[in-house]
Amino acid sequence: MRQRMLLLLAVIFGLLAFVLTYRQIESEKRRISGSAKVVDLIQVKRDMVEGETITENDVQKLRTSRQEDALADSREIPWRALYQVVNHTLDNSIVKGQVLQYTDLKSGMRRNGFSAVVQNNWRAVSIPVDTVSSVNNLVQPNDNVDVIGTFRFPDVRGDSMKDTVTKTILQNVKVLAVGKVWRAGEGEGGGRTYSTVTLQLMPDEVEMVTFASQKGKITLSLRNFNDTKISRDIEKRSVDFQQLEREIPGYNQRREMRRNRGVR
């Protein structure tokens, strides 16, 4: 009798756990679907190559869903813009079934030209650079960089060791353009140089970077394209003469340890 009772309780608790899990899953589905929005996009009906002209027969309507928070930054072209796309020229090859994006069109045909490259709620800001501060003019569109500023502060305390400070201002910033070149690979070779770099920033970052470029020297530090890490330790750091002198032994010791481990 006792074993039957335990078995019955196990079955009841199992069913209860199943019901609760099912309700949680359904609730999560409703939450996710509630934040999605049905949209009509332009889908390509065949493989097309760079330089081809788009006709009505080349595209079709694709009804799908997108998360509302992602729509603001989307470059996908809505179906309502069909007649703005027809007779325009492709800037790159696309495959059958692909959703057409504004960046697939020739630059002269893109919505608002260069402004289509800037994501919604962001801003494009150009800063002056030279060969050294732009990594020997090797920074290119779509690269990610850290923005580093060096400033000379008024010597209000009579300590000349503290009047120059270097600090990382922003990390993992997207480069939109170098000089007038804003498409990756365009104009490469020939020893091309430039004197400005255009960054994609949040509105409040624009003020800070603009002020920093006016009051000090801006240097860009180029990242590996897979490196997106934001270092909280670097945020807290700033380097002056005293700190540099104090930390030099540690820098060399760390490099020696890495070299001994075979890390360069």
Secondary structure by P-SEA (a helix, b strand, c coil): caaaaaaaaaaaaaaaaaaaaaaaaaaaaaaaaaabbbbbbbbbccccccccccccccbbbbbbcccccccccccccccccccccccccccccccccccccccccccccccccccccccccbbbbbbbbcccccccccccccbbbbbbbbbbcccccccccccbbbbbcccccccccccccccccccccccccccbbbbbbcaaaaaaaaaaaacbbbbbbbccccccccccccccccccaaaaaacaaaaaaaaaaaaaaccc
